Amino acid sequence: MRLLLRRTSARLNSAIEFLLSGLGLAMSLVLGLQVFCRYVLNHSLFWSEELARAMLVWLTFLGATVAWYRQLHPGVDALTSRLSRRGRRLSRLLVQVMAMALFTVMIIAGCRFAWFVRHQVSPALGLPRWIVPSIIPASGMVLLLHTVNLFLATRGKRHDR
């Protein structure tokens, strides 16, 4: 079970990293095209800002999942560095349990918000408004998966490396 969870977490992270590179490239192209059209052709693309904003939201939430998976999130170790090995391990486990609670709230609140705006349509693109905030519960699920994997790995360790 733990091996399957670890592999699923790793594969999902790889897929998200691939998606992030494509999404980042697409956003750069859209913004570059907008600047070219506005300042060279003197014609603004009415849809580009809305699309770039949606891409930025998705990049942010998906990027957070990658940072969490790689354990690159910011942390303050002024207190934990003074703890014993066992204390650091227990501290990590406590943080992971609190993170699981936060990610569960993210999933629930994100679903509620996407449901709330389900009948609205974006003005420039004409897309359903729920598409942009749907990344909140989706990334919450990915973050929860990564955290459960990390929790089980931390719980299984008996000492620090």
C-alpha positions as CSV (number, residue, x, y, z in Angstrom):
1,M,0.0,0.0,0.0
2,R,2.7,2.5,1.0
3,L,4.7,1.6,-2.2
4,L,1.7,2.2,-4.4
5,L,1.0,5.5,-2.6
6,R,4.6,6.6,-3.1
7,R,4.6,5.7,-6.8
8,T,1.3,7.4,-7.4
9,S,2.5,10.5,-5.6
10,A,5.8,10.5,-7.7
11,R,4.0,9.9,-11.0
12,L,1.4,12.5,-10.3
13,N,4.1,15.0,-9.5
14,S,6.0,14.3,-12.7
15,A,2.8,14.8,-14.7
16,I,2.1,18.1,-12.9
17,E,5.7,19.3,-13.6
18,F,5.2,18.5,-17.3
19,L,1.8,20.3,-17.3
20,L,3.4,23.3,-15.5
21,S,6.1,23.7,-18.1
22,G,3.5,23.7,-20.9
23,L,1.2,26.0,-19.0
24,G,4.1,28.4,-18.3
25,L,5.1,28.4,-21.9
26,A,1.5,29.0,-23.1
27,M,1.1,31.9,-20.7
28,S,4.4,33.5,-21.8
29,L,3.2,33.2,-25.5
30,V,-0.2,34.7,-24.8
31,L,1.3,37.6,-22.9
32,G,4.0,38.1,-25.5
33,L,1.4,38.1,-28.2
34,Q,-0.7,40.6,-26.3
35,V,2.3,43.0,-25.9
36,F,3.1,42.6,-29.6
37,C,-0.4,43.3,-30.7
38,R,-0.9,46.2,-28.3
39,Y,2.3,48.1,-29.0
40,V,3.2,47.1,-32.6
41,L,-0.2,46.5,-34.2
42,N,-2.0,49.0,-32.0
43,H,-4.8,46.4,-31.4
44,S,-5.5,44.9,-28.0
45,L,-6.5,41.2,-27.7
46,F,-9.6,41.4,-25.4
47,W,-9.3,37.8,-24.2
48,S,-5.6,37.6,-23.4
49,E,-5.7,39.2,-19.9
50,E,-8.5,36.9,-18.7
51,L,-6.7,33.8,-20.1
52,A,-3.4,34.8,-18.6
53,R,-5.0,35.4,-15.2
54,A,-6.6,32.0,-15.3
55,M,-3.3,30.4,-16.3
56,L,-1.5,32.2,-13.4
57,V,-4.0,30.8,-10.9
58,W,-3.5,27.3,-12.2
59,L,0.3,27.8,-12.3
60,T,0.2,29.0,-8.7
61,F,-1.8,26.1,-7.2
62,L,-0.1,23.4,-9.3
63,G,3.3,24.9,-8.5
64,A,2.4,24.7,-4.8
65,T,1.9,20.9,-5.1
66,V,5.3,20.5,-6.7
67,A,7.0,22.6,-4.1
68,W,5.2,20.6,-1.3
69,Y,6.2,17.3,-2.9
70,R,9.9,18.4,-3.2
71,Q,9.7,19.8,0.4
72,L,10.7,23.2,-0.8
73,H,8.0,25.0,1.2
74,P,9.2,27.7,3.5
75,G,9.8,26.8,7.1
76,V,11.2,28.2,10.3
77,D,13.5,25.9,12.1
78,A,14.7,28.1,14.9
79,L,12.7,26.0,17.4
80,T,12.8,22.6,15.7
81,S,16.6,22.7,15.2
82,R,17.0,22.7,19.0
83,L,14.8,19.6,19.5
84,S,16.1,16.1,19.8
85,R,15.8,13.7,16.8
86,R,12.6,12.3,18.3
87,G,11.2,15.8,18.9
88,R,12.0,16.8,15.3
89,R,10.2,13.7,14.0
90,L,7.2,14.3,16.2
91,S,7.2,18.0,15.1
92,R,7.2,17.0,11.4
93,L,4.4,14.5,12.1
94,L,2.3,17.2,13.8
95,V,2.9,19.7,10.9
96,Q,1.8,17.0,8.5
97,V,-1.4,16.2,10.4
98,M,-2.2,20.0,10.5
99,A,-1.4,20.2,6.7
100,M,-3.8,17.3,6.0
101,A,-6.5,19.2,7.9
102,L,-5.8,22.4,5.9
103,F,-5.8,20.5,2.6
104,T,-9.1,18.9,3.5
105,V,-10.5,22.4,4.1
106,M,-9.1,23.4,0.7
107,I,-10.9,20.6,-1.0
108,I,-14.3,21.3,0.7
109,A,-14.2,25.1,0.4
110,G,-12.8,24.9,-3.2
111,C,-15.7,22.6,-4.2
112,R,-18.2,24.8,-2.6
113,F,-16.8,27.9,-4.3
114,A,-16.7,26.2,-7.7
115,W,-20.3,25.0,-7.2
116,F,-21.3,28.6,-6.2
117,V,-20.0,30.1,-9.5
118,R,-21.1,27.2,-11.7
119,H,-23.8,29.2,-13.6
120,Q,-21.5,32.2,-14.3
121,V,-19.6,32.7,-17.6
122,S,-16.4,34.6,-18.0
123,P,-16.9,37.8,-20.1
124,A,-14.0,37.6,-22.6
125,L,-13.6,33.8,-23.1
126,G,-17.2,32.7,-22.6
127,L,-16.0,29.8,-20.4
128,P,-17.8,28.6,-17.3
129,R,-16.5,30.4,-14.3
130,W,-16.1,27.1,-12.3
131,I,-13.1,26.1,-14.4
132,V,-10.6,28.5,-12.8
133,P,-11.5,27.8,-9.1
134,S,-11.7,24.1,-9.8
135,I,-7.9,24.0,-9.4
136,I,-8.3,24.7,-5.7
137,P,-9.9,21.4,-4.7
138,A,-7.9,19.5,-7.3
139,S,-4.6,20.8,-5.9
140,G,-5.9,20.2,-2.4
141,M,-6.4,16.5,-3.3
142,V,-2.9,16.3,-4.8
143,L,-1.4,18.1,-1.7
144,L,-3.3,15.7,0.6
145,L,-2.0,12.7,-1.3
146,H,1.6,14.0,-1.1
147,T,1.1,14.7,2.6
148,V,-0.3,11.2,3.4
149,N,2.7,9.8,1.6
150,L,5.1,12.0,3.5
151,F,3.4,11.3,6.8
152,L,3.7,7.5,6.3
153,A,7.3,7.9,5.3
154,T,8.1,10.0,8.3
155,R,6.2,7.7,10.6
156,G,8.1,4.8,9.3
157,K,11.5,6.4,10.0
158,R,13.0,5.9,13.4
159,H,15.9,8.3,13.0
160,D,17.0,11.3,11.0
161,R,19.4,11.0,8.1
